[in-house]
């Protein structure tokens, strides 16, 4: 390749791509490098390596101000060609399909990424040198075509993934740091949405660069694309995200609809971020919120605890959006809501569930549903009672997360539906006393703080139960201190009796 300033320039046919008209020797040289990186000969490793070496030598030999020649031209001049070269380098360093990258394939990707990262750093330092007003005032326009592909490269290789190695990760992080410094941005979020109201961020350009790899046919061709999309999306929050909704919602739904649980969870996290950071009016427009709801609801039939946890959290934040326009006018029964529908399915799954991780996941989220429905939880009272009784009987391991959350649910249930509690007095009292006795006599590896928390929660439930039954619990427990020899059980019973003799319990 002929260097810049050489007496003989490469022929236009060999150096220019269709539609390209570089007027300078530098533009022609860059076009030739681009041709080597993207043409048929790019499949040969030697041709690509030679192109990388040529680019490195060209950057070293070129004055920084020449890199921005023609930046205000319709076709972008030299910066436009540089942007295409940067995009080609990002593609060159991208990992292959997962089945093609096993073995030594990913090691080769890391080597390429290191080489490309060093070139990007060299290029960014040239841009930094041009920032002085007397050198090149147009450096910002020149940086714009470079920013998106360099950012995508840096995010692809900066975190631990199968296709990265310590050296390639270090180089990618240096590239990202240098990019933010050159762009005069204090954070990735500021780089994406703009540091101030007058500044246009790069989020739209980055999404545009990712878009061809985020459709149904292509999104698995590059295993890094979904991670770059997800991480980038979650850096942009209110009030900047809603203007990009048309770009970000379809890929999020696509990723969440995959058959692999890992991808489902990643997609649901993207959808959750959208729900939290896009105004309800935008989500309700064109029935988007209903589309989100049905996509999430269908995931509840997949028995994977990580996925269920992500879906339930997302749904709990989506309910206020879906129910925003619902107003009860009185005179008739309140219509059932999406929250009712989800809780009904969750309780159906909870009753026969025997897998510990799923039981914990369901129990962890149950109090939030009771809080959300409030007094309307009475619609699900019978099934909730069966679930509560069943879960209180089963040991849940050293942390006892499921039983603690079930006791929290029971407390909330009694507070919201207290008129219906007295008829369930005997059943609930037996279950709570059995739990207290089991925990008091537990000789397993359960830590003492966990046992204390269980006993405290169970005692609070007895206090609430006593209030809901107009003091009947106190009478039923009267003979236990005389006949029971277990100190912990007696302490719990005495707390209930002492509280009942004093002022009404504050939890009701």
PyMOL commands that set and color helices and strands:
alter all, ss='L'
color gray80, all
select helices_A, chain A and resi 12-15+25-38+40-43+45-61+64-68+77-93+98-101+105-129+139-157+166-182+188-193+203-211+225-233+242-256+261-277+280-299+305-322+338-352+356-392+401-416+418-420+422-440+448-468+472-476+480-483+487-501
alter helices_A, ss='H'
color red, helices_A
deselect
rebuild
show_as cartoon
